């Protein structure tokens, strides 16, 4: 009995994905655990493995690479050796039916009067959904294109090639000389604008748009900014860099992840989320780290950050970030975060307004660390200057969901983070 291979749901919110490519060919034998195809889901590209053994049979109308497919859509079959696939059985049944109809047609033609032959009918070629969207965007009549896909199906590359051919033909046509009119007013000279480029919305970009829009329109976001003295934090990182025994050098994001985890233990309200009509406060602290990639903003997760040392966090985050930028991160690595950290300091950004990654309660934004002249006063005085010093200052921006937590608890959490940044020994010895 043939076993259907369907588009799997890679995440709870996934409704569709993008079929990337087959890793096996039609007719290849497969065993349980063999990788069959690549599928791009909610931000992650996953290699899907076979749950059964047999022979892979891919139908002629199977989705082309780059096609958007719905969860549950049929991709192929796994059959027993020597067994005909369902699409072959249908073709065989149709062929037998055609043979019987042909015999009856021949018998009827013998006695039928001679009539004028009917005009030959033309069939419309098949086209993949992605190619149809590109054809609409480029104003290409796809019914006149010869497809290069399986069974003559038109794919995206065919549409773009046709569009380029049309553009090249238009360039070769002679441009008529304009008629110049002599007028008392000088003629206005218009400058041609460059043509706009269009690209289909990728699955990753669509998920990012939905998440960011929800973080603004569903949540009640409020942002608090605090300038902190990161001098001791910079000194700590320099010491860790010079320690030859360290297997992983913590980044400033790693340092903040450890600090946030320590502060969260005293302020668990920031580790909460909505679930129906309930507020669920997690005990485990899973820190999401925003990573800029060619595919868009992705957020891999360092799990149980509250129970890990700084070096453990540094080693885990380094591996996650590398796999994320190489497109090798798994779907499970991109979900389940309870708090997110985003760092734009490396781009010389001082402060910004981070957007909440729902259903999380809050997100912490890090600005650049820059030297500034700071005036400090003697304790207990108002106007007596103690000294002017150059300190390494940084702005932290906390955006929180006011539906879940009020301004006071959020401010106290940020105040605790500031304290742990300025006095690292408080969490190093804990």
N, C-alpha and C positions, 0 to 999 in steps of 0.2 A: 504494500500500500504506500502510495506517495505521501511524503511528509512536506508540508508547506513551510517555506522559509519566509517569514514576515518581518517587516520593519519593527525592531524592538523599541520600547520606551526606555530611553537612557536616563531620564529624570522625571520627577513627579509632575512637573509642569510641561513636559515635552509633548507637543501635539504633532509636530512634523520635524523632519530633518533633511539633510542633503546627502544623497547617495554619492560617495566619492569614487569608488572603483571596486571591481571584483579582485580578490586575491587568489581565487581558483577559477579555472576555465570550465566551460560547458563540457560535460562528459568526464571530468576529473573524478577519481575516487577520493572520498573523504572519510576520515575517522573522527570519532568524538574528540573535540578539542582543537581540531584544525581551524585556522583562521579563514573565514569565507569572504568577507568584504569589509570595507571601511565606511563608516557612517558618521557624519557630523551632526551632533545634537545640540543641546543647550550649552554652547561655548566650547565643548570638547569634541575631539575627533576620536572615535573608538573603533578598534578592530573587533569585529563580531565573530565569535567562534561557533562552530557547529555543535549542536547538542546530540546529533545522531550520526550514524555511519551509513554509507551507501555511495551512490553516484550522484553528483551534482548535475541537474538539468536546468538550464536557464532558458525561459521562454523568449521567443523573438521580440515580444513587446515589453520585455523587462526594462526598467528605467535606465536611461543613459547616464554616464558619469556627469555629476553636476546638477542632476535633476532633484527638485524638492519632492519629497515623498511623505505621505501621511503615515503616522504610527498605525501598524496593522496591515499596511499595504503588502500585497504579494510580490515577492522578488524572484523566487525560484522554487525548485523542488529537490528533495533527496529521494531517490528511488532505489530499489534493489537492483543488483546487476542483472541486465537483460530485460528489466521491466520498462515498459513504455511510459513516458511522462504524460500527465493529463492533457497537455496541449497537443501531444502527438496523437493521443487517442481521439481527440476531437477532430483533428485533421484527417485521420483515417476514416472516421465515421462520415465526415463530410464528403470524402472522396468516393466512398461506396454509394452514398446517396446521389452524388453527381453522376456516377456511372449508370445507375438505374434510370435516372431522369434522362440521361443521354440516349439510352435505348428507346425509351418512350418517345423522345423527341424525334429520333430518326424515323420511327414508324409513322409518326404523324406527318413528317415532311414528305414521305413517299406519296401520300394521297392529298396533300395540301396544295391549293392553287399557288402559282408563282406570284410573288409580290415583290415590290421594290425593296432592296436592302435598306435597313435602318441605318441612320448615321452612327458612326462609332462613338461609344460613350467613353468619357474620360473619368478616371478615378482621382480623387483628391489624395495627395500623399499624406502620410502620417507625420506628426511633429511632436517632439517632446514639449512638456509644459514650459520648461525654461527657455527653449528655443522660440516658442510662441511669444513669450513676454519680450524677449530681445527683439523679435521681428516687429512687434508693436511699437517698441521704443524707437527703433531705427527706421520705421515706416517702410518696411520691406514686405513685398507681396510674396509670402512664403509658399503659396500654392504653385508658383512657377519655379521653385528651387528643386534640384535633384539632390536627394538626401544621401549621405555617406554612412549613415548608421546601419545597424543590423536590420535586414529586410527593407532597406531603402529609406529608413526613418530619417527625418530631418533633425539634426542636432544643432546646438548653438554655433559651432564652428562653421556650419554651412551658411547660417544666416549672416554671420559677420563677414564671411568671404563674399557673399552676394552684395552686402552693403558696400564693401570696399570696391568691388567691381563697378557698381553703379556710380560711386563717387569718382573713380578714375575715368569712367566714360564721360561724366559731366565736365571734368577738367579738360578733356581733349576737344570738346566741342568749341568751335570758334565763337568768340564773344563779339557781338555786333558793336560797331563804333557808335558811341553816343552822339546824338544830335545836339550841337551847342547852339543855344539861343542867346542872342545879344540883348541884354536888358540893362536898364539904368542901375539896377541894384546888383551887387556882386552875388554870384551864385553861392549857396551854402554847400560846402564839401563835407560829405558824411564819411566817417572812418568805419570800415567794416569791423565788426566785433568778431572775436574768435569764437568758434563753435563750442558750445557746452558739451561736456562729456557726461555720459550716463552709465551707471553700473547698477545691476540688480542688488537688492538688499540681501546681504548674506544672513545666514541663520544666526551667526554670532552677533552681528550688528543689530539684528532685530531684537534679540534677547537683551542686549545692553540697553537699547532704547526703551524697552518695556520696563526693565528694572529701574532705570534712572527716572523715568516718568512717574512710576509708582512711588519712588522715594520722595518726590516733590508733591504729587497730587493726592496720594492716599495718606501718607504720614503728615504729622504737624511739625515740620522741621524748625528747629531753633539752633543757631550757631553761637557758641561762646568762644572768644579768642583770649589767649593769655600768653604774654611774653615771658619766657623762662630763661634763666641763666644756665646754659649747657656747658659751661667751662669744665666742670668736673667730669661730665659725661665724655667730652672730647678727650680729656686727659686719660680717662679709663680706657677708651678705645685705642689710644696710642700705645698704652701699656700692653694691651692684649695683642696688638699687631706685632710688637717687639718680642712677644713670648714665643720662642721657637717650638714649644711643646703644644701650642694650640693647633688643632687639626682644622679648625674653621675660624676665620676672623669675623666676628659679629659686625654686621652693618648697623647704622643708626636705627634702621627699621627693626632689626632684631632686638636692639637694646630697648626700643619703645615697646615691642611686643612683650618682653619680660616685665617691664615696668607696668604696662597696662594689666597684665595678668595679676601682678601683686596688688595693684590698686583695686582691681575688680573683686578680690576676696573680701575687701572691706566695704565695697559698694556694689553688691550684687544686683541692684535694681537696673544697672546698665547692661546686665547680661540677660535681658528678658526679651520676650516676643509675644505678640498676640496670637492666640489660637482659638478661633471662634469668639466666644464671649468671655474667655479666660486669659489672664496674663500668666504665661509660663516663664518661670525663672530657672535657668539652667545652672546646674552645679559645675559641670565641666566647662572650661573656657577654651573655645576654639577660635583662634585668631586668623582672620582672613587678611592676606597681604595683596594689595592691588598691584598688578604687574602690567606694564605697557608692552603689548606685543603687536606684530604686524597684522594680526587678525582682529585686534581691538583690546579693550580692557578686560583682563581676566583676573580672578581672585582665588588663587590656591589657598588651602587652609592648613595651618599648623595646629594640629589637634592636641588637646590637653596641655596647653601652654602653661597652665598654672602648676603642673606637676613636673615640668622639665627645667633643666638648668639652662643658663644662657648659651652655653656651647652646644647643647642639644638642639635648642631652637635654631641657632645659627646654621648648624649642619643640615637640619631638615629643610629649612627655608631655602638654602642655597640649591639643594637638589630639586625642590619644587619649582623654583623660579627658572632654573635651567630647562627643565622638562616643559614648562609652560611656554617659554619662548621658542622652543624647538617644535612645539605642536605635539609633544608626546605625553602630555599630562592626561590622566584618566578622569572620567566623569566624577568618580567618587572624591577625587582630590579637589574638586571645585564646588562642593556643596557641604552644608552643615556648619558654616561659620556662625559664631554668636556675636562677633564684634570685628570690625574691619579697620585696618590702618592703611592710609594712603600717603605717600611721600612724594612731594614735588620740589623738595629742596635742591635736588641736583640740577634743576632747570632754573635756578636763581629766583624762585618764587618765594616771597616772604610770607604771605598768608592767602588763604582761599576759603571757599565755602564747600566742603565735601558733601556729597549726597549720600543719604542713608541707603544701605543695601538691604532692603526689606527681605525677610521679616525681622531683621536685627533692630535693636533699639538705638544704636549710635555708631558713629564712625569718627575716627580721629585723624585729622590732617596735620602733616608735618611740613613746616616751611624750612628754608635754608638756615644754616647756622652761620652767622656772620659776626665779625668783631665790631664792638661798639664801645664808645666811652660811656661809662656808667658812674654816676655819683652815688656814693653810699654814705649814710649818716651813722653816727654813733648810736647805739641802742638807747632808747629813752629820750632822744633829743628830737627837735623839730627842724632847726635851721643850722645846726653846727655841723659843718662838713667834715667827714672823717678822711675821705680820700677820693680821688678820681682815678678809675682804673679801666683798662680795656678788658672787656669780658666777651665771651662767645655767647651771643644771644640767639634765641630761636622762638618763633611763634607757633603755638599749638592751637588748632581750631577744632573744637568738638561740636559736631552736629548731632542732636538727639531728637527723638520722637516725643513731643510733649504729650501725646496721648498716653504714653507708658510711664513717663517720669517727669517730674516738675523741675523747674529751674534750679531750686535749691540743691537737691541731691545731685543733679548733673554738675553744678558748679563745685560742689564739694569733691566730686570724683576728679574733675580737672585740677582742682587745687592739690589733691593728693598726688596726681601724676606729676605736677610741677615740682612738688617737694621731692619726689623720688628721682627726678631728673637732676635737680640741683644738689642732692645729697645721695649719690649712688650707694654709699656704704649701708644705707638703711635697708636696701633690698639684697645687697650682696651677702650680708650676714644672716638673712632670714631663711 
